[in-house]
Amino acid sequence: MSNLIDDRQIIYQMMYAMEMLSYKGISISKTIELSLKYYLENYKSSEDKRYLDLAMIQVKAGLEFEIMTENALVLYNEACCLSGMDFDEILKKE
């Protein structure tokens, strides 16, 4: 149970950081897409699971922000596939 609480805290911290970027005129949607690309590329090249873990946190933060652009959805699905999670299940939980 504490893992779920820790995950929620991390997601909210990431969202807070993204909100700060938006105050400086930086797009949250674009930041999520670029971050996801970075995490997924690094995971694929290094097979370091920490990048995939961060990608999944980014996916959940994106869903909290209700960012559902076509590009974001493709990246969400890719992250879920690589992590063995069902995107539709994550979508239902958010």
C-alpha positions as CSV (number, residue, x, y, z in Angstrom):
1,M,0.0,0.0,0.0
2,S,2.8,2.4,0.8
3,N,4.2,1.9,-2.7
4,L,0.9,3.2,-4.2
5,I,1.1,6.3,-1.9
6,D,4.7,6.8,-2.9
7,D,3.8,6.5,-6.6
8,R,1.0,9.1,-6.1
9,Q,3.4,11.5,-4.4
10,I,6.0,11.2,-7.1
11,I,3.3,11.7,-9.8
12,Y,2.1,14.9,-8.0
13,Q,5.6,16.1,-7.6
14,M,6.2,15.7,-11.3
15,M,3.0,17.5,-12.0
16,Y,3.9,20.4,-9.8
17,A,7.3,20.7,-11.6
18,M,5.5,20.8,-14.9
19,E,3.1,23.4,-13.6
20,M,6.1,25.6,-12.8
21,L,7.3,25.2,-16.4
22,S,3.9,26.3,-17.7
23,Y,4.2,29.5,-15.7
24,K,7.3,30.3,-17.8
25,G,5.4,29.6,-21.0
26,I,6.7,26.1,-21.6
27,S,4.1,23.7,-22.8
28,I,3.2,20.9,-20.4
29,S,2.0,18.7,-23.3
30,K,5.2,19.2,-25.3
31,T,7.3,18.6,-22.1
32,I,5.5,15.3,-21.5
33,E,6.0,14.1,-25.1
34,L,9.7,15.1,-25.1
35,S,10.3,13.5,-21.7
36,L,8.6,10.3,-22.7
37,K,10.7,10.1,-25.9
38,Y,13.8,10.7,-23.9
39,Y,13.0,8.0,-21.3
40,L,11.9,5.4,-23.9
41,E,14.9,6.0,-26.1
42,N,17.3,5.6,-23.1
43,Y,15.5,2.5,-21.9
44,K,15.7,0.9,-25.3
45,S,19.4,1.7,-25.7
46,S,20.5,0.8,-22.1
47,E,17.7,-1.6,-20.9
48,D,17.9,0.3,-17.6
49,K,14.5,-0.2,-16.1
50,R,14.7,3.1,-14.2
51,Y,14.0,4.9,-17.5
52,L,10.9,2.8,-18.0
53,D,9.8,3.4,-14.5
54,L,10.1,7.2,-15.1
55,A,8.2,6.9,-18.4
56,M,5.3,5.2,-16.6
57,I,5.2,8.0,-14.0
58,Q,5.3,10.5,-16.8
59,V,2.3,8.6,-18.5
60,K,0.3,8.8,-15.3
61,A,1.1,12.5,-14.9
62,G,0.1,13.1,-18.5
63,L,-3.2,11.3,-17.8
64,E,-3.8,13.4,-14.7
65,F,-3.3,16.5,-16.8
66,E,-5.7,15.0,-19.4
67,I,-3.1,15.3,-22.2
68,M,-4.5,13.0,-24.9
69,T,-2.9,14.3,-28.1
70,E,-2.3,11.8,-30.8
71,N,1.5,11.9,-30.2
72,A,1.1,11.5,-26.4
73,L,-1.3,8.5,-26.8
74,V,1.3,6.8,-29.1
75,L,4.0,7.3,-26.5
76,Y,1.7,6.2,-23.6
77,N,0.9,3.0,-25.5
78,E,4.6,2.4,-26.2
79,A,5.6,2.9,-22.6
80,C,2.8,0.5,-21.5
81,C,3.8,-2.2,-24.0
82,L,7.4,-2.0,-22.9
83,S,6.4,-2.3,-19.3
84,G,3.9,-5.1,-19.8
85,M,1.0,-3.0,-18.6
86,D,-2.4,-2.5,-20.3
87,F,-2.9,1.1,-21.2
88,D,-6.7,0.7,-21.0
89,E,-6.3,-0.5,-17.4
90,I,-4.2,2.5,-16.5
91,L,-6.7,4.8,-18.2
92,K,-9.5,3.3,-16.1
93,K,-7.6,3.9,-12.9
94,E,-6.8,7.5,-13.6
